[in-house]
Amino acid sequence: MRAYPPGGTLASNIEVTAATVQRGDIIQLGGNAVRVRDLFQLRQGAKQLVFDSGELLTIHARTRLVAVRMLRRR
């Protein structure tokens, strides 16, 4: 699904893993949408995500999550 929200950005639903997750991705967890503020590389390909709310989530190298990524129109 792709939609043009106000502000000229493109929102796209994508599947992310520890290798592909980026700052700014919006992930749906437990019915709440949370934005990735920061991330840290851990051992064996895992990453620890820090959300805007201050909560932490550690994902394994094989964890798959659905996220919304905002892309700027060119």
Secondary structure by P-SEA (a helix, b strand, c coil): cccccccbbbbbbbbbcccccccccccccccbbbbbccccccccbbbbbbccccbbbbbcccbbbbbbbbbbcc
